[in-house]
Amino acid sequence: MMERHSLRMRVDSCQEVIDHISRRLSAEEVNPRIVDQLKRLRELLTMLDHHLVSETDLYRIEVSTNQLLRELGVLFSQNEFGSLYDHTLQ
């Protein structure tokens, strides 16, 4: 049971990051298609049946989310949007 809860928390974490990025980019002057794609991605993640997500599935979701963050990091940097979050964890 704890394993299932952990998997769900990890999926939820990916969803939350994508949601934060989507909201931030909505406030910036970026191509609206980027924002739409992020919203669609988040919607897809909300449709996941958490009982069917395996560790392998989750690994793929996390790798994809990290790749998305790297690619969008370039957009943030080039457009001088600054940091997604106002604070860092230590």
N, C-alpha and C positions, 0 to 999 in steps of 0.2 A: 504494500500500500504506500509506504514512504517513497519507494522508487517511482511510482506513478505520479505522486505529488511533485517530486523533484523534476520529472520530465515536463510536467505541465508548467511549473514555474519557469523553466528554461524557455519553453515556447512563448509564454507570456512576456518574458523579458525581451525576446526578439521582437514581438509585436509592439511592445512599448517603445523601443528604440525607433522602430519604423514610424510609429505614430508621432513621436517627437520630431523626427526629421521632416515628416510630411507637413506638420503644422508650421515648423520653422520656415520651410521653403515656400509655403503658401504666403507667408508674410514678406518674402523677398521677391524680387523681380527675376523669376526663372521661368523657363518654358512650362506652361501649364500642363503639358503632357507628362513631364517628370512627376509633378504632384499627383496627377491622375494615376500614373503607374504605381506610385507608392501607396495610394489609397486602395487600389485593386489588390496589391500584395498584402496589405494589412487585412483586407476583407477575406482573402483566401486563407490566411492564417487563422482567422476567427472561425472558419468553417471546419477546421481540423477536428476530427474525433479523437480527443486526447487519449481515449482508451486504446486506440489502434496505433498510436505513434510509438515506434520502437526507438531504441538508442541510436541505431543507424540512421533512421529518418531525422531524428533530432540533430545528429551530427551534420547532416546535409543542410538542414535549416540554419544552423549556427554558422557553418562555413559560408553559406550564401549571404547571410546577414553581414558577416565580417567583410566579405568581398564588396558588398554594396556600400558599406561604410567607407572602405578604402577609396572606391570610385567617387562617392559623393564628397569625400574629404578634399579631393582635387577641385570639385566645384566650389566648395566653401572657401578654399584657399585662393583660387583664381579670382573669385568675386569678392574677396575680403569680407565674407559674412561673419568672420570671427569664429568663436567656439560654439558648439551646439548647447553646451551647458555652461553656466556662469561659475561653476565651482568644480574642483577636482577632489576625488577621494584619496586619502592617504592611508 
